[in-house]
């Protein structure tokens, strides 16, 4: 079959005439003379072998064939715009990938709110959003598998990476309602030192929270610490944002019918947990780094974290 000889300019004239109601109005919309629009449409009709407009009326009216082909023509023009936009994004360096690793406990809603404008600004940006432990987020950025990581501050110095503060979240002390501390009605913070503490991190290298008891159990994962506290092993200091969903939640199982509760905070004066952004300068454009930082700081500030 011989290919039909039509052009994009002819399609634009056809669509403009259909949308604007006349050839003259289409010409004004496209910045062309009416004669040019009329010629384009006539050439398109000749190439397709169909009549697109009924010209017998005072104003040109779409024929049945014209109505059917209008939808296809609009789709072709949309794809052309998409092609042109992607090519322009490639030229400007705005197309690519954006990978982020977010540590457990870092508020997800605020993080998503922060990165949403980035995907709006760069419509051809592709990405990966990973939820993992804070140590895994750190490692993924150091190794280069992720460009940006969000995690809680610790004492490590990133290798070949940079780090900055983007926000803070309130911390609370939690324990199981089956634990002796959870059963007390006249709890006092001094009693914490008499019970096992669940701490997150390595006490010799990178503690996430200060140690408040001589008896403790370590884990490198916030959610593991939460479940240990919920099971009655000990008490833990954790970001408030991650534990509210577990308060008054269903028991873990019928055998361990315990619930997580927040200990009275009035006299504890727990410091907030700082959220840090870590990135590998070799894996991400400098302009993207400053943009992400600004959006994250605003999102956490607006949320009152």
Helices and strands as residue ranges (DSSP letters): H 8-20, H 23-30, H 34-48, E 53-54, E 61-62, H 64-92, E 96-103, H 108-121, E 125-132, H 134-143, E 148-152, E 162-169, E 171-176, H 180-183, G 189-194, E 197-200, E 216-219, H 222-231, E 235-239, H 240-243, G 244-246, E 260-262, E 273-279, H 286-302
